[in-house]
Amino acid sequence: MPELPEITVLARQMNKELQGKQVANSESEQPKNLNMPVANFAKTIKGKTITNVSSKGKWIFTKLDPDYYLLINLGMNGDVLYFAADKKPPEKYHFKLTFTDKTGFTVAFQWIGLVHLVAEKDLDKHKLTAKLGIQPTDKNFTLNHFRRLLANRKTIVKNFLLDQKNIAGIGNVYIQDTLFRARLHPNRKINTLAPQEIEALYHAIKDTLNHAIKLGGLVYEKDFYGKHGRFTADSFLVGYKTGKPCPNCKTPIQKIRTGTTASYICPKDQKAP
Ligand SMILES: [Zn+2]
């Protein structure tokens, strides 16, 4: 599943490649991905120019001139793939955007994804993105900011971090090593964390995500040019490594059930509450 690192890599590449390109047409093979009828969508986006591509959490924000945003969420899994003017576009896709210079990109979803076209003035009313929390890669995500986010919270730490309204971009993949790096059991309650544990968690979030961004994201995911990331199964510290030795103390890593999801922990370094 693409999380913040994969989406960050994708959005950075799109930003470099697509700035200044003008939309010639759009095609949708799966109208339920869109937030308006296909014909409306095509009419609205035609002729607009891409000025910037960024991301927040698991969403890609493509700024269009004049005054619109194209918002893409890959859901459980999907690819956004560039095609050059002289290359055949990928055959299977759910959404395709072609530019006036004959280049373009396709979006294919494994399950269900979203392609929304939103007027700039309505962006803060777009329910799915308006309430997203801060990104851990944002320069405003400081230790003090993080402490304020955690103040007076009684939820368990794993649920808190997975809730996109608190922090945008951490999912079930990267949370495993994040909690291990901070030596925290997923079921610890926020209000039981000591100041130094909060500081460790803050650095663990940033270190885990930045490391994955540096490696271009997960090997299972593709970037804008179809290249796989270099974050492999071996790159995890404890995530998905049941029975393998903890990199810190050699205790076998355990897979445990936390709520509705699985967690991978070192039972010695991440003591149960
Ligand atoms: Zn250990």
Boltz pocket constraint, residues with backbone or C-beta under 6 A from the ligand:
constraints:
  - pocket:
      binder: B
      contacts: [[A, 246], [A, 247], [A, 248], [A, 249], [A, 250], [A, 251], [A, 266], [A, 267], [A, 268], [A, 269]]
      max_distance: 6.0
